[in-house]
Amino acid sequence: MFVAWRDLRFARGRFAQSSLDDATVAAWRGTAGVTAVTPVGIAQGRATVPGSDAVAV
């Protein structure tokens, strides 16, 4: 599962101090209208989007 880089940047800033537990990720998904996120990618600060280069944030 992947998340767009702009959504990843938003998530990283909003949850920088978060443990990124399931409830936190679920709440962000609902708020941002995102249907698929990669918690590991958010924690590491990068995502791989199909058809494009990995984006570091």
N, CA, C and O of each residue as an XYZ file, in Angstrom:
228
protein
N       0.846     -1.183      0.000
C       0.000      0.000      0.000
C       0.887      1.241      0.000
O       1.977      1.241      0.573
N       0.411      2.278     -0.640
C       1.226      3.470     -0.796
C       0.432      4.722     -0.442
O      -0.796      4.699     -0.370
N       1.147      5.791     -0.226
C       0.520      7.079      0.063
C       1.250      8.139     -0.751
O       2.471      8.084     -0.892
N       0.520      9.087     -1.278
C       1.132     10.149     -2.080
C       2.095     10.970     -1.234
O       1.890     11.123     -0.030
N       3.137     11.496     -1.854
C       4.172     12.214     -1.095
C       3.608     13.404     -0.347
O       4.054     13.684      0.766
N       2.639     14.121     -0.919
C       2.093     15.290     -0.222
C       1.337     14.868      1.035
O       1.364     15.573      2.044
N       0.657     13.712      0.976
C      -0.030     13.201      2.157
C       0.970     12.708      3.190
O       0.758     12.845      4.395
N       2.062     12.134      2.701
C       3.112     11.658      3.596
C       3.719     12.825      4.369
O       3.950     12.715      5.573
N       3.978     13.937      3.690
C       4.555     15.106      4.358
C       3.599     15.627      5.426
O       4.025     15.983      6.525
N       2.309     15.671      5.104
C       1.303     16.104      6.065
C       1.300     15.190      7.285
O       1.286     15.654      8.425
N       1.315     13.890      7.026
C       1.272     12.922      8.124
C       2.515     13.013      8.995
O       2.425     12.944     10.221
N       3.658     13.167      8.375
C       4.898     13.217      9.144
C       4.905     14.439     10.064
O       5.301     14.343     11.225
N       4.469     15.581      9.548
C       4.438     16.782     10.372
C       3.418     16.682     11.489
O       3.677     17.104     12.616
N       2.262     16.126     11.176
C       1.184     16.055     12.154
C       1.472     15.030     13.239
O       1.118     15.239     14.400
N       2.108     13.932     12.877
C       2.312     12.855     13.829
C       3.785     12.626     14.165
O       4.185     11.511     14.502
N       4.589     13.688     14.072
C       6.027     13.541     14.314
C       6.308     12.934     15.687
O       7.268     12.180     15.845
N       5.482     13.253     16.676
C       5.694     12.749     18.027
C       4.786     11.562     18.350
O       4.728     11.110     19.494
N       4.092     11.072     17.352
C       3.124     10.000     17.580
C       3.775      8.631     17.506
O       4.799      8.447     16.849
N       3.174      7.691     18.180
C       3.636      6.307     18.097
C       3.106      5.636     16.832
O       3.485      4.508     16.519
N       2.221      6.337     16.099
C       1.610      5.802     14.882
C       0.903      4.473     15.133
O       1.039      3.525     14.359
N       0.153      4.422     16.219
C      -0.618      3.212     16.480
C      -1.805      3.138     15.511
O      -2.065      4.082     14.766
N      -2.505      2.029     15.528
C      -3.600      1.818     14.584
C      -4.675      2.892     14.689
O      -5.209      3.333     13.671
N      -4.996      3.315     15.896
C      -6.040      4.321     16.083
C      -5.620      5.660     15.479
O      -6.434      6.354     14.871
N      -4.357      6.017     15.648
C      -3.849      7.277     15.103
C      -3.892      7.260     13.584
O      -4.343      8.218     12.956
N      -3.424      6.178     13.003
C      -3.420      6.065     11.545
C      -4.848      6.071     11.010
O      -5.129      6.712      9.998
N      -5.745      5.363     11.681
C      -7.143      5.318     11.252
C      -7.778      6.705     11.316
O      -8.546      7.078     10.429
N      -7.462      7.470     12.359
C      -8.014      8.818     12.501
C      -7.513      9.719     11.376
O      -8.283     10.495     10.810
N      -6.225      9.618     11.051
C      -5.676     10.443      9.976
C      -6.279     10.054      8.631
O      -6.589     10.917      7.809
N      -6.445      8.753      8.411
C      -7.052      8.293      7.163
C      -8.420      8.930      6.967
O      -8.735      9.427      5.886
N      -9.235      8.910      8.032
C     -10.578      9.461      7.933
C     -10.569     10.959      7.706
O     -11.373     11.475      6.930
N      -9.667     11.662      8.375
C      -9.586     13.114      8.253
C      -9.121     13.532      6.870
O      -9.666     14.465      6.281
N      -8.117     12.843      6.354
C      -7.528     13.228      5.074
C      -8.202     12.559      3.880
O      -7.905     12.894      2.734
N      -9.107     11.619      4.140
C      -9.760     10.918      3.052
C      -8.840      9.937      2.346
O      -9.047      9.616      1.176
N      -7.833      9.465      3.049
C      -6.870      8.531      2.470
C      -7.359      7.115      2.726
O      -7.808      6.797      3.827
N      -7.273      6.271      1.718
C      -7.744      4.897      1.870
C      -6.615      3.912      2.114
O      -6.859      2.792      2.563
N      -5.376      4.312      1.826
C      -4.252      3.403      2.043
C      -3.016      4.191      2.459
O      -2.566      5.081      1.738
N      -2.477      3.861      3.612
C      -1.252      4.504      4.072
C      -0.236      3.438      4.445
O      -0.586      2.282      4.684
N       1.007      3.836      4.490
C       2.080      2.919      4.862
C       2.748      3.471      6.113
O       3.637      4.316      6.003
N       2.348      3.019      7.300
C       2.930      3.554      8.534
C       4.453      3.489      8.573
O       5.093      4.413      9.075
N       5.043      2.418      8.055
C       6.500      2.319      8.060
C       7.102      3.422      7.210
O       8.102      4.028      7.594
N       6.503      3.687      6.059
C       6.994      4.754      5.194
C       6.890      6.107      5.865
O       7.782      6.943      5.723
N       5.803      6.333      6.601
C       5.635      7.594      7.311
C       6.704      7.726      8.388
O       7.313      8.786      8.537
N       6.929      6.667      9.128
C       7.913      6.713     10.206
C       9.312      6.960      9.667
O      10.104      7.657     10.302
N       9.627      6.401      8.508
C      10.948      6.565      7.923
C      11.078      7.863      7.143
O      12.185      8.279      6.803
N       9.947      8.505      6.858
C       9.998      9.776      6.150
C      10.153      9.645      4.646
O      10.668     10.558      3.999
N       9.716      8.525      4.074
C       9.782      8.384      2.623
C       8.698      7.414      2.160
O       8.198      6.590      2.925
N       8.361      7.542      0.894
C       7.351      6.650      0.328
C       7.760      6.279     -1.085
O       8.473      7.022     -1.760
N       7.305      5.140     -1.509
C       7.527      4.726     -2.887
C       6.175      4.693     -3.572
O       5.275      3.963     -3.157
N       6.040      5.479     -4.612
C       4.784      5.566     -5.335
C       4.966      4.856     -6.670
O       5.930      5.137     -7.382
N       4.072      3.951     -7.024
C       4.212      3.239     -8.298
C       4.349      4.210     -9.469
O       3.573      5.158     -9.596
N       5.333      3.966    -10.314
C       5.514      4.804    -11.495
C       6.307      6.065    -11.252
O       6.416      6.898    -12.152
N       6.868      6.239    -10.066
C       7.661      7.437     -9.798
C       8.802      7.092     -8.859
O       8.865      5.991     -8.311
N       9.699      8.044     -8.682
C      10.828      7.840     -7.783
C      10.378      7.934     -6.333
O       9.356      8.549     -6.030
N      11.137      7.329     -5.452
C      10.864      7.480     -4.020
C      11.090      8.939     -3.644
O      11.993      9.590     -4.171
N      10.281      9.442     -2.745
C      10.369     10.842     -2.346
C      10.710     10.921     -0.868
O       9.961     10.431     -0.023
N      11.835     11.536     -0.560
C      12.212     11.738      0.840
C      11.606     13.040      1.325
O      11.598     14.034      0.597
N      11.101     13.042      2.542
C      10.491     14.258      3.111
C      11.114     14.570      4.450
O      10.740     15.552      5.091
